[in-house]
Amino acid sequence: MEKKEKLVLAVDFGTQSLRVSIVNQFGEIKAIIKNKYNEAYFSSEPSFAEQNPNYYWYELCNATYKLKEKHDDLLQKVLAMSVTTFRDSPVFLDKNYEPTRPMVLWLDQRQAALHKKPPFLRRLIFAIVGMSETVTLNMKRTPAIWVQENEKDVWEKTAYYVNFSTYINYKLSGELIDSVANQTGHFPIHFKKGKWYGDNALKNIYRVPRTKLAKIVKQGTVMGVISEAASKATGLPQGLKIIAAGTDKGSEAFGTGAYRKDIASISYGTASSISVPNKKYIEPELFLPAYSAPIDGLYQMEVQIYRGYWMIGWFIKQFGTHETLEAKIETMATEEVLNNKMLEIPPGSQGLVLQPYWGPGLKRPEARGAIVGFSDYHTRIHVYRAIIEGIAFGLKEGLLGIEKRQHKKVKEIRVSGGGSQSDAICQITADIFGVPVSRTQTYETATIGTALVTFYYLGVFDSLETATKAMVHIEKTFIPNPKNVKQYNKLFKDVYAKLYPKLKGIYKKLKYF
């Protein structure tokens, strides 16, 4: 690797904010502009989460012009750029590539009625393999199907149904094109083959005809360059190459250094997830796909808790008034106050165990959240710690399945997302998983991962390992406490792992209420 500094531009669209960064090949963020959205989304109905796609485009233009004003000398040296965005957020475009309605964000909870059932033979096959409920829920959650049922005129005007990342690529280059690795969500993508399913394929359950889908290319492809119009709108250099990368979660994983199958990456974000990369295509759970990684030839086996660290915000809103006031007095975050108080509670929350299914997953569509083990000595802080432990237990359950399917144990875990900034949460994670947990040099792991992928495809590094060692640096490692590991293993095996099987029947009955 050359010692002379090289620079790339990484654009990271998060759910709450946008980051535009200039990064060098040593993993240093030389310049960054952060724009927090004034309105992350709007809701015309309680379960809706929508946004005008051009809102994000204007935010990008605003951020890149700020970057140009402050760091034009660096911007002119940038070799290429890549964009990473939040996943599963479709944009509806007419024949002129203009939005026909607001985009639907991944947070959206609406469900289609599914008036039109799949053909009988398909329903029979799904029933035989025990996936009927999963397929039904997946179809109901598909924005395209909801629009077909409720906004038929909009669907008729919609010439293209594309992911948010695809739309941003179009605005930058004038080409409706995207990376295979950006199609995670309710899109008919065959991840193993890296192409769209045919309209009549068994696993194509999303009812989006091929003619409405964008062109997809392999990771690392130069998808286009900054157009003259985009250059004027953004201030970015005309002709700057745009490299196909991957999603925010995928980029986060590589930004933490999880590039081998013995290293797992945990994202403690709004949705919490654990992923492991593998050269082989292996489903993390039966009939649920592995995703294309930002690096071509790698797949990411991922298990997600849909309402992960969203639950922290939920807890604070419902029960954290006292800590919120205390935080204002101490000029610190409410989460920090709670994390400090949580240390007074012993591992296992004195027998209070939480199952974190506040939002059902595809594999367990009937699941609900549950807290068991209450006694008269339990407090709000016990509940808070039980949330932290419950999310980690849920992710551990997912990892055990991944390890079994890939026939390889994970030796260490890297963490990112809001929860990773807490030493207390990182230590609990290490104790529950029983392996070292490491945090890297920056909170901006999606940015580092996106930049790493860009440098890799520019040929700056001769291997992914070399790129990772050069750009990802461990800031702190948390070693499991043997006593706590033993306590958590017993609680997981004897209690947590038995909760869902015992409650499954009750959950199914609760759907009628």
For each residue, the residues with C-beta under 8 A, 3 or more apart:
1: 25 460 461 462 466 470
2: 6 25 460
3:
4:
5: 24 25 26
6: 2 24 25 79 455 458 460
7: 22 23 24 30 74 77 78 79
8: 22 23 78 79 80 81 82 451 454 455 458
9: 20 21 22 23 75 78 80 81 82 236 240
10: 19 20 21 22 23 81 82 84 447 448 450 451 454
11: 18 19 20 21 60 81 82 83 84 168 450
12: 18 19 20 21 84 85 248 251 444 446 447 450
13: 18 56 60 83 84 85 86 164 165 168 248
14: 17 18 19 86 248 446
15: 40 86 105 106 107 270
16: 36 37 40
17: 14 34 35 36 37
18: 11 12 13 14 34 35 37 56 59 60 63
19: 10 11 12 14 32 33 34 35 63 444 446 447
20: 9 10 11 12 32 33 60 63 64 67
21: 9 10 11 12 29 31 32 33 444 447 451
22: 7 8 9 10 29 30 31 32 67 71 74 75 78
23: 7 8 9 10 27 28 29 30 447 448 451
24: 5 6 7 27 28 30
25: 1 2 5 6 455 460 461 470 471
26: 5 470 471
27: 23 24 441 442 448 451 452 470 471 472 473
28: 23 24
29: 21 22 23 32 442 444 447 448
30: 7 22 23 24 71 74
31: 21 22 67 70 71 74
32: 19 20 21 22 29 444 447
33: 19 20 21 63 64 66 67 70
34: 17 18 19 63
35: 17 18 19 59 62 63
36: 16 17
37: 16 17 18 40 55 59
38:
39: 42 51 55
40: 15 16 37 51
41: 49 50 51 105 107
42: 39 50 51 102
43: 46 47 48 49 50
44: 48 50
45: 48 110
46: 43
47: 43 108 109 110
48: 43 44 45 104 108 109 110
49: 41 43 104 105 106 107 108 109
50: 41 42 43 44 102 103 104 105 108
51: 39 40 41 42 55 56 102 103 105
52: 55 99 102 103
53: 56 57 91 99 102 103 164 167
54: 57 58 99
55: 37 39 51 52 58 59
56: 13 18 51 53 59 60 164 168
57: 53 54 60 61 168 171
58: 54 55 61 62
59: 18 35 37 55 56 62 63
60: 11 13 18 20 56 57 63 64 168 171 234
61: 57 58 64 65 233 234 235
62: 35 58 59 65 66
63: 18 19 20 33 34 35 59 60 66 67
64: 20 33 60 61 67 68 234 235 236
65: 61 62 68 69 234 235
66: 33 62 63 69 70
67: 20 22 31 33 63 64 70 71 75 235
68: 64 65 71 72 75 235 236
69: 65 66 72
70: 31 33 66 67
71: 22 30 31 67 68 74 75
72: 68 69 75 76
73: 76 77
74: 7 22 30 31 71 77 78
75: 9 22 67 68 71 72 78 235 236 237
76: 72 73 237
77: 7 73 74
78: 7 8 9 22 74 75 81 237 240
79: 6 7 8 241 458
80: 8 9 222 240 241 242 243 454 458
81: 8 9 10 11 78 226 236 240 241 242 243 454
82: 8 9 10 11 242 243 244 245 450 451 453 454
83: 11 13 165 168 169 172 242 245 450
84: 10 11 12 13 165 245 246 247 248 250 251 294 446 449 450
85: 12 13 89 163 164 165 168 182 247 248
86: 13 14 15 89 105 106 164 247 248
87: 106 163 182 184 185 247 248 249
88: 106 163 184 185 186
89: 85 86 103 104 105 106 163 164 185
90: 103 104 143 144 161 162 163 164 185 186 187
91: 53 99 103 161 162 163 164 166 167
92: 99 100 101 103 147 154 158 160 161
93: 97 98 99 100 158 159 160 161 162 167 176
94: 97 98 99 100 157 158 159 160
95: 159
96:
97: 93 94 160 170 176
98: 93 94
99: 52 53 54 91 92 93 94 102 103
100: 92 93 94 154 157 158
101: 92 147 151 154
102: 42 50 51 52 53 99
103: 50 51 52 53 89 90 91 92 99 164 167
104: 48 49 50 89 90 108 110 143 146
105: 15 41 49 50 51 86 89 108
106: 15 49 86 87 88 89 185 271
107: 15 41 49 270
108: 47 48 49 50 104 105 143
109: 47 48 49 359
110: 45 47 48 104 143 146
111: 140 141 146
112: 139 140 141 142 145 146 148 149 150
113: 140 149
114: 117 136 139 140 145
115: 149
116:
117: 114 123
118: 122 123 126 135 139 205
119: 122 123
120: 123 124
121: 124 125
122: 118 119 125 126 202
123: 117 118 119 120 126 127 132
124: 120 121 127 128
125: 121 122 128 129 202
126: 118 122 123 129 131 132 135
127: 123 124 130 131 132
128: 124 125
129: 125 126 287
130: 127
131: 126 127 134 135 287
132: 123 126 127 135 136
133: 136 137 365 366
134: 131 137 138 287 288 362 363 365
135: 118 126 131 132 138 139 205
136: 114 132 133 139 140 365
137: 133 134 140 141 360 362 365
138: 134 135 141 142 186 205 362
139: 112 114 118 135 136 142 145 205 206 207
140: 111 112 113 114 136 137 145
141: 111 112 137 138 186
142: 112 138 139 145 146 186 205 206 207
143: 90 104 108 110 146 147 186
144: 90 147 148 155 161 186 206 207 208
145: 112 114 139 140 142 148 149 206 207
146: 104 110 111 112 142 143 149 150
147: 92 101 143 144 150 151 154 155 158
148: 112 144 145 151 152 155 207
149: 112 113 115 145 146 152
150: 112 146 147
151: 101 147 148 154 155
152: 148 149 155 156
153: 156 157
154: 92 100 101 147 151 157 158
155: 144 147 148 151 152 158
156: 152 153
157: 94 100 153 154
158: 92 93 94 100 147 154 155 161 212
159: 93 94 95 212
160: 92 93 94 97 176 212 213 214
161: 90 91 92 93 144 158 208 212 213
162: 90 91 93 166 167 170 176 178 213 214
163: 85 87 88 89 90 91 166 167 178 182 183 185 187 214
164: 13 53 56 85 86 89 90 91 103 167 168
165: 13 83 84 85 168 169 178 179 182 247
166: 91 162 163 169 170 176 177 178 182 214
167: 53 91 93 103 162 163 164 170 171
168: 11 13 56 57 60 83 85 164 165 171 172
169: 83 165 166 172 173 175 176 177 178 223 224 242
170: 97 162 166 167 173 174 175 176 177
171: 57 60 167 168 230 233
172: 83 168 169 224 226 227 230 234 236 242
173: 169 170 177 223 224 225 226 227 230 242
174: 170 224 227 229 230
175: 169 170 215 223 224
176: 93 97 160 162 166 169 170 214 215
177: 166 169 170 173 214 215 216 217 223 224
178: 162 163 165 166 169 182 183 214 215 216 217 223 244
179: 165 182 183 216 217 218 219 221 223 244 245 246 292 294
180: 183 189 191 194 195 216 217 218 219 244 292
181: 184 219 244 245 246 247 250 291 292 293 294
182: 85 87 163 165 166 178 179 244 245 246 247
183: 163 178 179 180 187 189 191 216 292
184: 87 88 181 187 189 247 249 250 291
185: 87 88 89 90 106 163
186: 88 90 138 141 142 143 144 206
187: 90 163 183 184 206 208 213
188: 196 197 201 203 204 205 206 208 213
189: 180 183 184 195 196 197 216 292
190: 193 194 195 196 197 201 203
191: 180 183 194 281 289 290 291 292 299
192: 281 289 290 299
193: 190
194: 180 190 191 216 218 292
195: 180 189 190 216
196: 188 189 190 210 213 216
197: 188 189 190 201 203 204
198: 201 204 210
199: 204 209 210
200: 204
201: 188 190 197 198 204
202: 122 125
203: 188 190 197
204: 188 197 198 199 200 201
205: 118 135 138 139 142 188
206: 139 142 144 145 186 187 188
207: 139 142 144 145 148
208: 144 161 187 188 212 213
209: 199 212 213
210: 196 198 199 213
211:
212: 158 159 160 161 208 209
213: 160 161 162 187 188 196 208 209 210 216
214: 160 162 163 166 176 177 178
215: 175 176 177 178
216: 177 178 179 180 183 189 194 195 196 213
217: 177 178 179 180 221 223 244
218: 179 180 194 221 244 296
219: 179 180 181 244 245 246 292 293 294 295 296 453 457
220: 243 244 295 296 453 456 457
221: 179 217 218 243 244
222: 80 225 241 242 243 244
223: 169 173 175 177 178 179 217 242 243 244
224: 169 172 173 174 175 177 227 242
225: 173 222 238 239 240 241 242
226: 81 172 173 230 231 234 236 237 238 239 240 242
227: 172 173 174 224 230 231 238
228: 231 232 238
229: 174 232 233
230: 171 172 173 174 226 227 233 234 236 238
231: 226 227 228 234 235 236 237 238
232: 228 229
233: 61 171 229 230
234: 60 61 64 65 172 226 230 231
235: 61 64 65 67 68 75 231
236: 9 64 68 75 81 172 226 230 231 240
237: 75 76 78 226 231 240
238: 225 226 227 228 230 231
239: 225 226
240: 9 78 80 81 225 226 236 237
241: 79 80 81 222 225
242: 80 81 82 83 169 172 173 222 223 224 225 226
243: 80 81 82 220 221 222 223 453 454 457 458
244: 82 178 179 180 181 182 217 218 219 220 221 222 223
245: 82 83 84 179 181 182 219 251 294 450 453 454
246: 84 179 181 182 219 250 251 292 293 294 295 453
247: 84 85 86 87 165 181 182 184 250 251 291 294
248: 12 13 14 84 85 86 87 251 252 446
249: 87 184 252 253 267 273 275 300 302
250: 84 181 184 246 247 253 254 275 291 292 293 294 300 449
251: 12 84 245 246 247 248 254 255 294 445 446 447 449 450 453
252: 248 249 255 256 265 267 416 417 445 446 449
253: 249 250 256 258 265 267 275 277 293 300 414 449
254: 250 251 257 258 259 293 294 295 448 449 452 453 468
255: 251 252 416 440 444 445 446 447 448 449 450 452 472
256: 252 253 265 414 415 416 438 440 445 449 472
257: 254 263 414 438 440 468 472 474
258: 253 254 263 264 265 275 276 277 414
259: 254 263 277 295 298 464 465 468
260: 263 277
261: 276 277 278 279 406 408 410
262: 408 409 410 411 412
263: 257 258 259 260 276 277 410 411 412 413 414
264: 258 274 275 276 399 402 410 412 413 414
265: 252 253 256 258 274 275 276 413 414 415 416
266: 272 273 274 395 413 414 415 416 417 420 429 437
267: 249 252 253 271 272 273 274 275 415 416 417
268: 272 308 309 391 415 416 417 418 419 420 425
269: 272 273 308 309 416 417 418 419
270: 15 107 308 309 310
271: 106 267 304 305 306 307 308 310
272: 266 267 268 269 304 305 308 309 391 394 395 417 419
273: 249 266 267 269 302 303 304 305 308 395
274: 264 265 266 267 302 303 395 398 399 402 413
275: 249 250 253 258 264 265 267 300 301 302 303
276: 258 261 263 264 265 300 301 399 402 406 410
277: 253 258 259 260 261 263 293 295 298 299 300 301
278: 261 281 282 290 298 299 300 301 406
279: 261 297 298 299
280: 299 406
281: 191 192 278 290 299
282: 278 290 299 301 405 406
283: 286 287 288 289 290 301 405
284: 288 290 301 302 303 398 401 402 405
285: 288 303 363 398 401
286: 283
287: 129 131 134 283
288: 134 283 284 285 362 363
289: 191 192 283
290: 191 192 278 281 282 283 284 299 300 301 302
291: 181 184 191 247 250 299 300 302
292: 179 180 181 183 189 191 194 219 246 250 299 300
293: 181 219 246 250 253 254 277 298 299 300
294: 84 179 181 219 245 246 247 250 251 254 449 450 453
295: 219 220 246 254 259 277 298 453 456 464
296: 218 219 220
297: 279
298: 259 277 278 279 293 295
299: 191 192 277 278 279 280 281 282 290 291 292 293
300: 249 250 253 275 276 277 278 290 291 292 293
301: 275 276 277 278 282 283 284 290 402 405 406
302: 249 273 274 275 284 290 291
303: 273 274 275 284 285 395 397 398 399 401 402
304: 271 272 273 308 361
305: 271 272 273 308 356 357 361 391 394 395
306: 271 358 359 360 361
307: 271 310 311 314 356 357 358 359
308: 268 269 270 271 272 273 304 305 311 356 391
309: 268 269 270 272 312 313 391 417 418 419
310: 270 271 307 313 314 358 359
311: 307 308 314 315 356 358 387 391
312: 309 315 316 335 338 387 418 419
313: 309 310 316 317
314: 307 310 311 317 318 358
315: 311 312 318 319 320 338 383 384 387
316: 312 313 319 320 323 324 334 335 338
317: 313 314 320
318: 314 315
319: 315 316 380 383 384
320: 315 316 317 323 324 334 338 380
321: 324 325
322: 325 326
323: 316 320 326 327 334 337 338 341
324: 316 320 321 327 328 334
325: 321 322 328 329
326: 322 323 329 330 337
327: 323 324 330 331 332 333 334 336 337
328: 324 325 331
329: 325 326
330: 326 327 337
331: 327 328
332: 327 336 337
333: 327 336 337
334: 316 320 323 324 327 337 338
335: 312 316 338 339 418 422
336: 327 332 333 339 340 422
337: 323 326 327 330 332 333 334 340 341
338: 312 315 316 320 323 334 335 341 342 381 384
339: 335 336 342 343 422 424 425
340: 336 337 343 424
341: 323 337 338 344 345 381 384
342: 338 339 345 381 384 385 388 424
343: 339 340 424
344: 341 381
345: 341 342 349 350 381 382 385
346: 349 350
347: 389 428 431 484 487 488
348: 351 352 353 389 487 488 491
349: 345 346 352 353 373 378 382 383 385 386 389
350: 345 346 375 377 378 382
351: 348 373 375
352: 348 349 371 372 373 374 378 382 383 385 386
353: 348 349 371 372 373 386 389 390 393 491 495 496 499
354: 369 370 371 383 386 387 389 390
355: 367 369 370 371 372 390 394 496 499 500 503
356: 305 307 308 311 369 387 390 391 393 394
357: 305 307 360 361 364 367 368 369 370 394
358: 306 307 310 311 314 369
359: 109 306 307 310
360: 137 306 357 364 365 366 367 368
361: 304 305 306 357 364 365 367
362: 134 137 138 288 365
363: 134 285 288
364: 357 360 361 367 500 504
365: 133 134 136 137 360 361 362
366: 133 360 504 507 508 510 511
367: 355 357 360 361 364 500 504 507
368: 357 360 503 507 510
369: 354 355 356 357 358
370: 354 355 357 499 503
371: 352 353 354 355 374 383 386
372: 352 353 355 495 499
373: 349 351 352 353 378 495
374: 352 371 378
375: 350 351 378
376:
377: 350
378: 349 350 352 373 374 375 382 383
379: 382 383
380: 319 320 383 384
381: 338 341 342 344 345 384 385
382: 345 349 350 352 378 379 385 386
383: 315 319 349 352 354 371 378 379 380 386 387
384: 315 319 338 341 342 380 381 387 388
385: 342 345 349 352 381 382 388 389
386: 349 352 353 354 371 382 383 389 390
387: 311 312 315 354 356 383 384 390 391
388: 342 384 385 391 392 419 425 428
389: 347 348 349 353 354 385 386 392 393 428 432 488
390: 353 354 355 356 386 387 393 394 496
391: 268 272 305 308 309 311 356 387 388 394 395
392: 388 389 395 396 428 429 432 433
393: 353 356 389 390 396 397 432 492 496
394: 272 305 355 356 357 390 391 397 398
395: 266 272 273 274 303 305 391 392 398 399
396: 392 393 399 400 432 433 492
397: 303 393 394 400 401 492 496 497
398: 274 284 285 303 394 395 401 402
399: 264 274 276 303 395 396 402 403 410 433
400: 396 397 403 404
401: 284 285 303 397 398 404 405
402: 264 274 276 284 301 303 398 399 405 406 410
403: 399 400 406 407 408 409 410
404: 400 401 407
405: 282 283 284 301 401 402
406: 261 276 278 280 282 301 402 403
407: 403 404
408: 261 262 403
409: 262 403
410: 261 262 263 264 276 399 402 403 413 435
411: 262 263 435 436
412: 262 263 264 435 436 437 438
413: 263 264 265 266 274 410 429 430 433 435 436 437 438
414: 253 256 257 258 263 264 265 266 437 438 439 440
415: 256 265 266 267 268 419 420 426 429 437 438 439
416: 252 255 256 265 266 267 268 269 420 440 443 445 446
417: 252 266 267 268 269 272 309 420
418: 268 269 309 312 335 421
419: 268 269 272 309 312 388 415 422 425
420: 266 268 415 416 417 425 426 439 443
421: 418 439 443
422: 335 336 339 419 425 426
423: 426 427 476 478
424: 339 340 342 343 427 428
425: 268 339 388 419 420 422 428 429
426: 415 420 422 423 429 430 437 439 476 478
427: 423 424 430 431 437 478 481
428: 347 388 389 392 424 425 431 432
429: 266 392 413 415 425 426 432 433 437 478
430: 413 426 427 433 434 435 436 437 478 479 480 481
431: 347 427 428 434 480 481 484 485 487 488
432: 389 392 393 396 428 429 485 488 492
433: 392 396 399 413 429 430 437 480
434: 430 431 480 485 488 489
435: 410 411 412 413 430 480
436: 411 412 413 430 477 478 479 480
437: 266 412 413 414 415 426 427 429 430 433 477 478
438: 256 257 412 413 414 415 474 475 476 477 478
439: 414 415 420 421 426 474 475 476 477 478
440: 255 256 257 414 416 445 448 472 473 474 475
441: 27 472 473 474 475
442: 27 29 445 447 448
443: 416 420 421
444: 12 19 21 29 32 255 447 448
445: 251 252 255 256 416 440 442 448 449
446: 12 14 19 84 248 251 252 255 416 449 450
447: 10 12 19 21 23 29 32 251 255 442 444 450 451
448: 10 23 27 29 254 255 440 442 444 445 451 452 471 472
449: 84 250 251 252 253 254 255 256 294 445 446 452 453
450: 10 11 12 82 83 84 245 251 255 294 446 447 453 454
451: 8 10 21 23 27 82 447 448 454 455 471
452: 27 254 255 448 449 455 456 467 468 471 472
453: 82 219 220 243 245 246 251 254 294 295 449 450 456 457
454: 8 10 80 81 82 243 245 450 451 457 458
455: 6 8 25 451 452 458 460 461 467 471
456: 220 295 452 453 460 461 464 467
457: 219 220 243 453 454
458: 6 8 79 80 243 454 455
459:
460: 1 2 6 25 455 456 467
461: 1 25 455 456 464 466 467 470
462: 1 466
463: 466 467
464: 259 295 456 461 467 468
465: 259 468 469
466: 1 461 462 463 469 470
467: 452 455 456 460 461 463 464 470 471
468: 254 257 259 452 464 465 471 472
469: 465 466 472
470: 1 25 26 27 461 466 467
471: 25 26 27 448 451 452 455 467 468
472: 27 255 256 257 440 441 448 452 468 469
473: 27 440 441
474: 257 438 439 440 441 477
475: 438 439 440 441
476: 423 426 438 439
477: 436 437 438 439 474
478: 423 426 427 429 430 436 437 438 439
479: 430 436
480: 430 431 433 434 435 436 484 485
481: 427 430 431 484 485
482: 485 486
483: 486 487
484: 347 431 480 481 487 488
485: 431 432 434 480 481 482 488 489
486: 482 483 489 490
487: 347 348 431 483 484 490 491
488: 347 348 389 431 432 434 484 485 491 492
489: 434 485 486 492 493
490: 486 487 493 494
491: 348 353 487 488 494 495 496
492: 393 396 397 432 488 489 495 496 497
493: 489 490 496 497
494: 490 491 497 498
495: 353 372 373 491 492 498 499
496: 353 355 390 393 397 491 492 493 499
497: 397 492 493 494 500
498: 494 495 501 502
499: 353 355 370 372 495 496 502 503
500: 355 364 367 497 503 504
501: 498 504
502: 498 499
503: 355 368 370 499 500 506 507
504: 364 366 367 500 501 507 508
505: 508 509
506: 503 509 510
507: 366 367 368 503 504 510 511
508: 366 504 505 511
509: 505 506 512
510: 366 368 506 507 513
511: 366 507 508
512: 509
513: 510
